[in-house]
Amino acid sequence: MAFTIDQLFKLSVKYLPGIIAIITVLPLPVKAATFLVNERALLGGNDEVNWGSLGKVFNPSAPDFSVFLPNSFSATSQGGLGLDINITPAKNPQITPPFIFQTLPPPGIRTNFAQGNFILFGGIDPTGFQPRLPGAADPRTQGNGEPLSISFAQPVYGAGTQIAVDISNLEVETFINAFDSSNNLLGSFSVLGTSSLALDNSAVFLGVRSDTANISRLVFSSSAPQYGLAINQVSIVAAPEPSLTLAILAFGISGAVLKLRQRPWSNNC
């Protein structure tokens, strides 16, 4: 039976919702490739969480303990993605709750992140804190280096951050584990790094990238959990909203049908 182009167009429009529904429920091929990314630029992020956006920054020159954070809290990325952050409580009761500080020259807090970065820090034992004089050995103040996890409201293609441990002149291994929405381990990676007070942006970048949007949670930790764990802004490779993806797909199908209608074919096939 031969159809005219107009009839084909009408049939395509009529059954377009059904076609979209079938595409939505059909399982798509899933690739399991998950790999380490150790440079922020190579991650290709399209979203970010800057800890300064929480509006709670600890100032060492005028300490305000009301800015300390709970061990579990929520944040929102610049693109509107929700995140849940959980920092495992320290085993030492003397260690403070987590807090955010801005890394700056004295009287600010020096690190080997870039000057001006806002840092999420696990906490420190203030009873053992000693200001370090130039050239003096690191007092190796105890802190909270227990695992820090970030859960995404919507699975992402990748995410990562620079990470450091609050101990100078000691090489420490830092770890990142990526999990999917069913808590299956997608990948586990580590890098070695040495912290300092140089304000030189040398803190190592630790990120994970996948070829599908299946990363729902990242867990950061180190081989020296007795010293405070710190991360700066988190770069994210966010997936588009499902409704937007579906709209693009529908638009593409409609456009293809429209082009078919406009082709100067014969009415008989």
C-alpha beads as a LAMMPS data file, in Angstrom:
LAMMPS data file: protein, C-alpha beads

269 atoms
268 bonds

1 atom types
1 bond types

-500.0 500.0 xlo xhi
-500.0 500.0 ylo yhi
-500.0 500.0 zlo zhi

Masses

1 110.0

Atoms # bond

1 1 1 0.000 0.000 0.000
2 1 1 1.439 3.351 -1.027
3 1 1 1.188 6.452 1.187
4 1 1 1.405 10.069 0.173
5 1 1 3.945 12.281 1.898
6 1 1 1.097 14.111 3.691
7 1 1 -0.232 10.807 5.007
8 1 1 3.233 9.800 6.240
9 1 1 3.614 13.148 7.990
10 1 1 0.228 12.838 9.715
11 1 1 1.022 9.276 10.819
12 1 1 4.399 10.358 12.202
13 1 1 2.847 13.197 14.200
14 1 1 0.042 10.927 15.420
15 1 1 2.380 8.252 16.714
16 1 1 5.200 10.549 17.922
17 1 1 4.148 10.334 21.633
18 1 1 4.160 6.550 21.393
19 1 1 7.581 6.515 19.755
20 1 1 8.984 8.746 22.515
21 1 1 7.413 6.547 25.217
22 1 1 9.023 3.434 23.724
23 1 1 12.417 5.143 23.513
24 1 1 12.073 6.248 27.140
25 1 1 11.485 2.740 28.523
26 1 1 13.858 0.814 26.272
27 1 1 17.151 0.020 28.024
28 1 1 20.059 1.824 26.463
29 1 1 23.493 0.264 26.121
30 1 1 25.487 0.829 29.307
31 1 1 29.225 1.288 29.204
32 1 1 31.206 0.603 32.326
33 1 1 34.282 2.699 31.537
34 1 1 35.190 4.785 34.590
35 1 1 38.619 6.375 34.812
36 1 1 40.790 8.651 36.921
37 1 1 41.259 12.308 35.979
38 1 1 44.116 14.130 37.721
39 1 1 43.794 17.557 36.103
40 1 1 40.792 19.839 36.491
41 1 1 40.941 21.053 32.881
42 1 1 40.858 17.478 31.585
43 1 1 37.676 16.709 33.515
44 1 1 35.703 19.052 31.241
45 1 1 33.369 20.280 33.973
46 1 1 30.226 22.238 33.135
47 1 1 29.156 22.921 36.736
48 1 1 30.813 23.701 40.073
49 1 1 30.307 23.903 43.809
50 1 1 32.251 26.679 45.513
51 1 1 32.181 26.266 49.296
52 1 1 32.151 30.030 49.812
53 1 1 28.565 29.972 48.500
54 1 1 27.430 28.452 51.809
55 1 1 28.083 31.798 53.461
56 1 1 29.836 30.260 56.494
57 1 1 33.545 31.067 56.406
58 1 1 35.796 30.728 59.440
59 1 1 37.998 33.753 60.055
60 1 1 41.049 32.873 62.204
61 1 1 41.547 36.541 63.125
62 1 1 38.039 36.789 64.575
63 1 1 36.874 33.239 65.325
64 1 1 33.113 32.735 65.215
65 1 1 32.249 29.185 66.157
66 1 1 28.689 29.584 64.844
67 1 1 30.075 29.123 61.319
68 1 1 31.124 25.542 62.051
69 1 1 29.234 23.011 59.941
70 1 1 27.415 19.829 60.923
71 1 1 29.012 16.612 59.723
72 1 1 26.157 16.198 57.237
73 1 1 24.805 19.139 55.233
74 1 1 23.497 20.052 51.786
75 1 1 24.733 22.391 49.073
76 1 1 23.663 23.478 45.602
77 1 1 25.921 23.793 42.572
78 1 1 26.030 26.875 40.374
79 1 1 23.864 24.963 37.884
80 1 1 21.250 24.083 40.507
81 1 1 22.317 20.483 41.204
82 1 1 21.680 19.365 44.770
83 1 1 24.454 17.701 46.766
84 1 1 24.554 16.011 50.162
85 1 1 27.904 16.126 51.945
86 1 1 28.791 13.775 54.771
87 1 1 32.039 13.981 56.749
88 1 1 32.601 10.998 59.023
89 1 1 32.941 12.281 62.617
90 1 1 36.444 12.245 64.070
91 1 1 37.318 9.640 66.656
92 1 1 39.113 12.291 68.748
93 1 1 36.508 14.318 70.725
94 1 1 38.882 17.297 70.860
95 1 1 38.621 17.876 67.109
96 1 1 36.336 20.670 65.958
97 1 1 33.376 20.176 63.626
98 1 1 34.039 20.755 59.908
99 1 1 34.424 24.317 58.683
100 1 1 35.199 26.395 55.605
101 1 1 38.099 28.820 55.411
102 1 1 39.680 30.959 52.717
103 1 1 43.340 30.210 52.076
104 1 1 45.277 33.491 52.348
105 1 1 48.701 34.799 53.459
106 1 1 49.122 35.463 57.212
107 1 1 47.138 36.333 59.234
108 1 1 45.031 34.090 57.004
109 1 1 45.412 30.324 56.724
110 1 1 48.114 29.185 54.302
111 1 1 47.846 25.986 52.266
112 1 1 49.109 24.659 48.936
113 1 1 45.794 25.454 47.280
114 1 1 45.552 28.635 45.216
115 1 1 45.363 31.889 47.132
116 1 1 41.726 32.884 47.672
117 1 1 40.276 29.367 47.378
118 1 1 37.498 28.444 49.804
119 1 1 38.393 25.154 51.488
120 1 1 36.117 22.577 53.098
121 1 1 38.098 21.185 56.029
122 1 1 37.275 18.173 58.219
123 1 1 38.306 19.840 61.486
124 1 1 41.319 20.309 63.750
125 1 1 42.332 19.708 67.370
126 1 1 42.730 23.293 68.675
127 1 1 44.405 22.097 71.880
128 1 1 47.369 20.901 69.853
129 1 1 47.480 23.751 67.361
130 1 1 50.694 25.739 67.212
131 1 1 51.237 28.567 64.717
132 1 1 54.129 27.531 62.518
133 1 1 56.988 30.018 62.344
134 1 1 58.923 30.386 59.065
135 1 1 61.468 27.567 58.794
136 1 1 60.058 25.690 61.783
137 1 1 59.052 22.039 61.575
138 1 1 55.406 21.174 61.073
139 1 1 53.860 20.612 64.536
140 1 1 51.676 17.888 62.937
141 1 1 48.476 18.962 64.623
142 1 1 45.816 16.262 64.734
143 1 1 42.656 16.737 62.677
144 1 1 39.741 14.945 61.068
145 1 1 40.863 13.030 58.003
146 1 1 37.995 10.548 58.050
147 1 1 36.179 9.825 54.734
148 1 1 34.259 12.675 53.101
149 1 1 31.417 11.753 50.743
150 1 1 29.484 13.809 48.203
151 1 1 26.163 12.485 46.887
152 1 1 24.518 14.005 43.807
153 1 1 20.766 14.490 43.498
154 1 1 21.083 13.409 39.866
155 1 1 23.836 11.073 38.588
156 1 1 26.684 12.844 36.809
157 1 1 29.295 11.960 34.204
158 1 1 32.155 13.021 36.433
159 1 1 33.391 15.175 39.285
160 1 1 36.586 16.023 41.094
161 1 1 38.424 18.421 43.353
162 1 1 41.884 19.318 44.568
163 1 1 42.670 17.599 47.839
164 1 1 45.266 17.995 50.576
165 1 1 46.047 16.627 54.020
166 1 1 47.014 18.963 56.870
167 1 1 50.572 17.712 57.245
168 1 1 53.628 19.179 55.507
169 1 1 56.647 17.372 54.093
170 1 1 54.998 13.969 54.289
171 1 1 53.861 12.141 51.154
172 1 1 50.284 10.960 51.654
173 1 1 48.102 8.810 49.431
174 1 1 44.638 10.238 48.771
175 1 1 41.778 8.099 47.507
176 1 1 38.560 8.567 45.531
177 1 1 35.831 5.924 45.217
178 1 1 32.880 6.351 42.843
179 1 1 29.504 4.643 43.348
180 1 1 26.309 4.417 41.300
181 1 1 22.746 4.919 42.575
182 1 1 22.612 1.258 43.728
183 1 1 25.817 1.729 45.749
184 1 1 27.831 -0.398 43.328
185 1 1 31.514 0.544 43.213
186 1 1 32.311 2.002 39.770
187 1 1 35.975 2.693 40.355
188 1 1 38.599 3.254 43.033
189 1 1 41.684 5.393 42.412
190 1 1 44.463 7.105 44.342
191 1 1 47.254 9.625 43.906
192 1 1 50.247 10.621 46.007
193 1 1 50.710 14.188 47.168
194 1 1 52.671 16.334 49.595
195 1 1 51.060 19.314 51.291
196 1 1 52.767 22.609 52.088
197 1 1 52.040 26.218 53.013
198 1 1 53.291 27.600 49.693
199 1 1 49.979 29.021 48.346
200 1 1 51.100 27.673 44.967
201 1 1 48.041 25.669 43.779
202 1 1 50.064 22.445 43.938
203 1 1 47.361 20.440 45.753
204 1 1 46.689 17.342 43.655
205 1 1 43.469 17.040 41.655
206 1 1 41.502 13.866 42.190
207 1 1 38.536 13.227 39.889
208 1 1 36.543 10.467 38.213
209 1 1 34.984 10.482 34.742
210 1 1 32.557 8.015 33.169
211 1 1 31.193 7.656 29.644
212 1 1 27.668 7.496 31.024
213 1 1 25.900 9.542 33.715
214 1 1 26.086 6.895 36.427
215 1 1 28.130 8.518 39.205
216 1 1 25.886 9.173 42.208
217 1 1 28.400 9.382 45.042
218 1 1 32.090 10.099 45.535
219 1 1 34.062 9.275 48.666
220 1 1 37.399 10.964 49.436
221 1 1 39.873 9.724 52.045
222 1 1 43.600 9.492 52.781
223 1 1 46.248 7.159 54.142
224 1 1 46.735 9.529 57.120
225 1 1 43.233 9.950 58.651
226 1 1 44.737 11.404 61.849
227 1 1 45.400 14.655 59.963
228 1 1 42.700 16.963 58.601
229 1 1 41.401 16.367 55.072
230 1 1 40.704 19.415 52.893
231 1 1 39.159 19.972 49.447
232 1 1 38.522 23.083 47.377
233 1 1 35.787 23.722 44.800
234 1 1 34.234 20.633 43.197
235 1 1 34.054 20.578 39.397
236 1 1 31.154 18.546 37.964
237 1 1 30.320 17.123 34.542
238 1 1 26.567 17.328 34.957
239 1 1 24.051 15.456 32.831
240 1 1 21.208 17.409 31.172
241 1 1 17.784 17.145 32.784
242 1 1 15.839 14.086 31.500
243 1 1 12.975 16.301 30.330
244 1 1 15.394 18.425 28.324
245 1 1 16.978 15.345 26.735
246 1 1 13.534 14.045 25.785
247 1 1 12.531 17.412 24.340
248 1 1 15.667 17.503 22.195
249 1 1 14.935 13.974 20.988
250 1 1 11.329 14.831 20.152
251 1 1 12.409 17.996 18.363
252 1 1 14.910 15.992 16.322
253 1 1 12.284 13.425 15.283
254 1 1 9.805 16.166 14.360
255 1 1 12.475 17.952 12.332
256 1 1 13.324 14.774 10.448
257 1 1 9.659 14.188 9.600
258 1 1 9.260 17.789 8.475
259 1 1 12.255 17.462 6.165
260 1 1 10.797 14.252 4.778
261 1 1 7.555 16.066 4.055
262 1 1 9.359 18.850 2.223
263 1 1 11.397 16.577 -0.061
264 1 1 10.226 16.729 -3.696
265 1 1 9.388 13.050 -3.927
266 1 1 6.661 11.491 -6.035
267 1 1 3.387 10.860 -4.205
268 1 1 3.621 7.176 -5.094
269 1 1 6.333 5.010 -3.566

Bonds

1 1 1 2
2 1 2 3
3 1 3 4
4 1 4 5
5 1 5 6
6 1 6 7
7 1 7 8
8 1 8 9
9 1 9 10
10 1 10 11
11 1 11 12
12 1 12 13
13 1 13 14
14 1 14 15
15 1 15 16
16 1 16 17
17 1 17 18
18 1 18 19
19 1 19 20
20 1 20 21
21 1 21 22
22 1 22 23
23 1 23 24
24 1 24 25
25 1 25 26
26 1 26 27
27 1 27 28
28 1 28 29
29 1 29 30
30 1 30 31
31 1 31 32
32 1 32 33
33 1 33 34
34 1 34 35
35 1 35 36
36 1 36 37
37 1 37 38
38 1 38 39
39 1 39 40
40 1 40 41
41 1 41 42
42 1 42 43
43 1 43 44
44 1 44 45
45 1 45 46
46 1 46 47
47 1 47 48
48 1 48 49
49 1 49 50
50 1 50 51
51 1 51 52
52 1 52 53
53 1 53 54
54 1 54 55
55 1 55 56
56 1 56 57
57 1 57 58
58 1 58 59
59 1 59 60
60 1 60 61
61 1 61 62
62 1 62 63
63 1 63 64
64 1 64 65
65 1 65 66
66 1 66 67
67 1 67 68
68 1 68 69
69 1 69 70
70 1 70 71
71 1 71 72
72 1 72 73
73 1 73 74
74 1 74 75
75 1 75 76
76 1 76 77
77 1 77 78
78 1 78 79
79 1 79 80
80 1 80 81
81 1 81 82
82 1 82 83
83 1 83 84
84 1 84 85
85 1 85 86
86 1 86 87
87 1 87 88
88 1 88 89
89 1 89 90
90 1 90 91
91 1 91 92
92 1 92 93
93 1 93 94
94 1 94 95
95 1 95 96
96 1 96 97
97 1 97 98
98 1 98 99
99 1 99 100
100 1 100 101
101 1 101 102
102 1 102 103
103 1 103 104
104 1 104 105
105 1 105 106
106 1 106 107
107 1 107 108
108 1 108 109
109 1 109 110
110 1 110 111
111 1 111 112
112 1 112 113
113 1 113 114
114 1 114 115
115 1 115 116
116 1 116 117
117 1 117 118
118 1 118 119
119 1 119 120
120 1 120 121
121 1 121 122
122 1 122 123
123 1 123 124
124 1 124 125
125 1 125 126
126 1 126 127
127 1 127 128
128 1 128 129
129 1 129 130
130 1 130 131
131 1 131 132
132 1 132 133
133 1 133 134
134 1 134 135
135 1 135 136
136 1 136 137
137 1 137 138
138 1 138 139
139 1 139 140
140 1 140 141
141 1 141 142
142 1 142 143
143 1 143 144
144 1 144 145
145 1 145 146
146 1 146 147
147 1 147 148
148 1 148 149
149 1 149 150
150 1 150 151
151 1 151 152
152 1 152 153
153 1 153 154
154 1 154 155
155 1 155 156
156 1 156 157
157 1 157 158
158 1 158 159
159 1 159 160
160 1 160 161
161 1 161 162
162 1 162 163
163 1 163 164
164 1 164 165
165 1 165 166
166 1 166 167
167 1 167 168
168 1 168 169
169 1 169 170
170 1 170 171
171 1 171 172
172 1 172 173
173 1 173 174
174 1 174 175
175 1 175 176
176 1 176 177
177 1 177 178
178 1 178 179
179 1 179 180
180 1 180 181
181 1 181 182
182 1 182 183
183 1 183 184
184 1 184 185
185 1 185 186
186 1 186 187
187 1 187 188
188 1 188 189
189 1 189 190
190 1 190 191
191 1 191 192
192 1 192 193
193 1 193 194
194 1 194 195
195 1 195 196
196 1 196 197
197 1 197 198
198 1 198 199
199 1 199 200
200 1 200 201
201 1 201 202
202 1 202 203
203 1 203 204
204 1 204 205
205 1 205 206
206 1 206 207
207 1 207 208
208 1 208 209
209 1 209 210
210 1 210 211
211 1 211 212
212 1 212 213
213 1 213 214
214 1 214 215
215 1 215 216
216 1 216 217
217 1 217 218
218 1 218 219
219 1 219 220
220 1 220 221
221 1 221 222
222 1 222 223
223 1 223 224
224 1 224 225
225 1 225 226
226 1 226 227
227 1 227 228
228 1 228 229
229 1 229 230
230 1 230 231
231 1 231 232
232 1 232 233
233 1 233 234
234 1 234 235
235 1 235 236
236 1 236 237
237 1 237 238
238 1 238 239
239 1 239 240
240 1 240 241
241 1 241 242
242 1 242 243
243 1 243 244
244 1 244 245
245 1 245 246
246 1 246 247
247 1 247 248
248 1 248 249
249 1 249 250
250 1 250 251
251 1 251 252
252 1 252 253
253 1 253 254
254 1 254 255
255 1 255 256
256 1 256 257
257 1 257 258
258 1 258 259
259 1 259 260
260 1 260 261
261 1 261 262
262 1 262 263
263 1 263 264
264 1 264 265
265 1 265 266
266 1 266 267
267 1 267 268
268 1 268 269
